[in-house]
Amino acid sequence: MDLPHCVVPLSWWRWDPASWGRRWVYRTRLEPSRQSGTPRSVLRFDGVLTGATLFVDGRSIGGHVGGYLPFEFELTGLLRPGGSVLAVVMDCRWGLDVPPCRPRPSRPESIDFYQPGGITVR
């Protein structure tokens, strides 16, 4: 996956918030470091619109809400020697009462910009 990444293809017009307003899952394999001294393994995100829950080999390691805020998770000791599967479950639904969304009954069309779900980088 190339970053930054949006969950749906976008054009310059006719954006449809309903096309990205659900939960999405990204999966990738992670290998532990093979260096001696076992350095720390930290996974850092610049932002995920608008919430994320992370799983390593099917076990939840935590979550974060707030689409424009960076966050990180410690992976030291969680990765298996042969590699592990990281799953990022993104909640891209509107109305989560989490910035940048607005509380109900507001809808995506009630603002003058859109924030499609995805993983951002600075």
Secondary structure as UniProt FT lines:
FT   STRAND          5..6
FT   HELIX           17..19
FT   STRAND          23..30
FT   TURN            36..37
FT   STRAND          42..45
FT   STRAND          47..49
FT   STRAND          51..56
FT   TURN            57..58
FT   STRAND          59..65
FT   TURN            67..68
FT   STRAND          71..74
FT   TURN            76..78
FT   TURN            81..82
FT   STRAND          84..91
FT   TURN            99..100
FT   TURN            104..105
FT   HELIX           108..110
FT   STRAND          118..120
//
